[in-house]
């Protein structure tokens, strides 16, 4: 049986004002960091202007 000795996750975030690199040992710490980082008032999520739907044209429905 294989035993995991260490988990290391490196995160690098580059903004127009700074670059930061942080290491995490578990997914929960990473999730908390990402939630807090993107909720800061001076950080805008790059996806904020994108629609979640791929098609933005007029709605089409099949005639029954």
C-alpha positions as CSV (number, residue, x, y, z in Angstrom):
1,X,0.0,0.0,0.0
2,X,1.2,3.5,-0.9
3,X,1.3,6.1,1.9
4,X,1.1,9.8,1.1
5,X,3.9,11.7,2.9
6,X,3.2,15.3,1.9
7,X,0.7,17.3,-0.2
8,X,1.9,20.5,-1.7
9,X,-0.3,22.9,-3.8
10,X,1.2,26.0,-5.1
11,X,-1.0,28.9,-6.2
12,X,0.3,31.8,-8.2
13,X,-2.0,34.8,-8.7
14,X,-1.0,37.6,-11.0
15,X,-3.0,40.8,-11.0
16,X,-2.3,44.2,-12.7
17,X,-0.8,45.4,-9.4
18,X,1.0,42.4,-7.9
19,X,2.0,38.8,-8.1
20,X,1.6,36.5,-5.2
21,X,2.5,32.9,-4.6
22,X,1.2,30.8,-1.8
23,X,1.5,27.2,-0.7
24,X,-1.3,25.1,0.7
25,X,-1.4,21.7,2.3
26,X,-5.1,20.9,1.9
27,X,-8.0,21.9,-0.3
28,X,-10.0,23.5,2.5
29,X,-7.3,26.1,3.2
30,X,-7.1,26.8,-0.6
31,X,-10.9,27.2,-0.8
32,X,-10.9,29.6,2.1
33,X,-8.1,31.7,0.7
34,X,-9.7,31.9,-2.8
35,X,-13.1,32.9,-1.2
36,X,-11.5,35.6,0.8
37,X,-9.2,36.9,-1.9
38,X,-11.9,37.3,-4.5
39,X,-14.3,38.9,-2.0
40,X,-11.9,41.8,-1.4
41,X,-13.4,45.1,-2.6
42,X,-10.3,46.0,-4.7
43,X,-10.1,42.6,-6.5
44,X,-12.4,42.1,-9.5
45,X,-13.0,38.5,-10.6
46,X,-11.9,38.2,-14.3
47,X,-15.1,36.3,-15.1
48,X,-17.4,39.0,-13.7
49,X,-18.4,40.2,-17.2
50,X,-18.9,36.8,-18.8
51,X,-22.2,35.2,-19.1
52,X,-22.6,31.6,-17.7
53,X,-24.6,30.7,-20.9
54,X,-22.5,30.2,-24.1
55,X,-25.3,31.5,-26.4
56,X,-26.3,35.1,-25.9
57,X,-28.6,35.6,-29.0
58,X,-32.4,35.5,-29.1
59,X,-34.1,32.6,-27.5
60,X,-35.3,29.9,-29.9
61,X,-37.9,27.2,-29.1
62,X,-39.2,24.3,-31.2
63,X,-42.7,24.5,-32.5
64,X,-44.8,21.6,-31.3
